[in-house]
Amino acid sequence: MIIRNDALPGKFTLYLRRLYYFFTNERFSKKFDYDWHKKSSRFDIINRIIEKKKFESYLEIGCQSDVNFSKIIIKNKIGVDPQSGGTHRMTSDDFFKQNKSTFDLIFIDGLHVYEQVLKDIENSLKVLNENGVILIHDCLPAKIWHQTIPQTHSSWNGDVWKSIVKSRTRIDIDTYTIQADQGLGLILKRKNKDLLVDKIENFKNLKFRDYYIHHKKFMRIIDENDVLRIIN
Ligand SMILES: C[S@@+](CC[C@H](N)C(=O)[O-])C[C@H]1O[C@@H](n2cnc3c(N)ncnc32)[C@H](O)[C@@H]1O
């Protein structure tokens, strides 16, 4: 998501971080021209899935001001955020430690850092109902500055995309990326139908250049109109 919050460092700090990243990490200027306004929003896609699958339980990790959480139409919903929004004021790790519920749909949109997203995916898989769906926000950054750690731009997706690449190499889950609303990762608890076999030593060390060149294969990008057929 395009994150703008009070904790965002000032413009000068972001600029200095970009310079540092440029000289110490990666230089790459090509970018994607995603026009998310022409696509459905995350809550439209989530509600469509809920309606089609007759889902009854929903968990959202990272709610902020409930822009998404408040629009989800479902019988039972839980929202977890240490700062604001949702129903539970705690981190996702603390939530999963004490949680006894299971869920039909889990939307991961908390801390946008590869290692934390991996943990959120792992914990979500443990409490996902049979035939349930995991969605992950911010999987398709348009340019290098949108995916740096730490944040170097006011528009920031973090390096969530690397957790999708890692998931694509697992045989026990089936992972896709919906081309809508900053990229919505989609994980189903079933055999991987298109295993990513590339030998990647360290997913965290993947570069934006790798993503730019291999994004179709890495992310397994699908059109939003194909989602309901794929999850069936
Ligand atoms: C991008 S916002 C969520 C936006 C919301 N899902 C939406 O679609 O409107 C990310 C939120 O994640 C929360 N967050 C950060 N670290 C977290 C963690 N470890 N566990 C859960 N939430 C976290 C932040 O407080 C922030 O409110």
The ligand as a MOL file (V3000), in Angstrom:
LIG
                    3D

  0  0  0     0  0            999 V3000
M  V30 BEGIN CTAB
M  V30 COUNTS 27 29 0 0 0
M  V30 BEGIN ATOM
M  V30 1 C -0.4640 -0.4260 5.2170 0
M  V30 2 S -1.1370 -0.2820 6.7830 0 CHG=1
M  V30 3 C -2.5540 -1.2940 6.6950 0
M  V30 4 C -3.6050 -0.7800 5.7760 0
M  V30 5 C -4.9210 -1.5180 5.7560 0
M  V30 6 N -4.7800 -2.9450 5.7090 0
M  V30 7 C -5.7320 -1.0880 4.5650 0
M  V30 8 O -5.7980 -1.8350 3.5860 0
M  V30 9 O -6.2860 0.0070 4.6050 0 CHG=-1
M  V30 10 C -0.0230 -1.2130 7.7370 0
M  V30 11 C -0.3910 -1.3290 9.1870 0
M  V30 12 O 0.3560 -2.3980 9.7270 0
M  V30 13 C 0.5680 -2.1490 11.0740 0
M  V30 14 N 1.6660 -2.9730 11.5600 0
M  V30 15 C 2.9860 -2.7010 11.6120 0
M  V30 16 N 3.6520 -3.7150 12.1730 0
M  V30 17 C 2.7390 -4.6690 12.4540 0
M  V30 18 C 2.8090 -5.9610 13.0450 0
M  V30 19 N 3.9830 -6.4820 13.4450 0
M  V30 20 N 1.6740 -6.6620 13.1930 0
M  V30 21 C 0.4790 -6.1520 12.7910 0
M  V30 22 N 0.3570 -4.9380 12.2210 0
M  V30 23 C 1.4640 -4.2060 12.0580 0
M  V30 24 C 0.8450 -0.6400 11.1290 0
M  V30 25 O 0.5670 -0.1480 12.4170 0
M  V30 26 C -0.0880 -0.1090 10.0500 0
M  V30 27 O -1.2620 0.3980 10.6100 0
M  V30 END ATOM
M  V30 BEGIN BOND
M  V30 1 1 1 2
M  V30 2 1 2 3
M  V30 3 1 2 10
M  V30 4 1 3 4
M  V30 5 1 4 5
M  V30 6 1 5 6
M  V30 7 1 5 7
M  V30 8 2 7 8
M  V30 9 1 7 9
M  V30 10 1 10 11
M  V30 11 1 11 12
M  V30 12 1 11 26
M  V30 13 1 12 13
M  V30 14 1 13 14
M  V30 15 1 13 24
M  V30 16 1 14 15
M  V30 17 1 14 23
M  V30 18 2 15 16
M  V30 19 1 16 17
M  V30 20 1 17 18
M  V30 21 2 17 23
M  V30 22 1 18 19
M  V30 23 2 18 20
M  V30 24 1 20 21
M  V30 25 2 21 22
M  V30 26 1 22 23
M  V30 27 1 24 25
M  V30 28 1 24 26
M  V30 29 1 26 27
M  V30 END BOND
M  V30 END CTAB
M  END
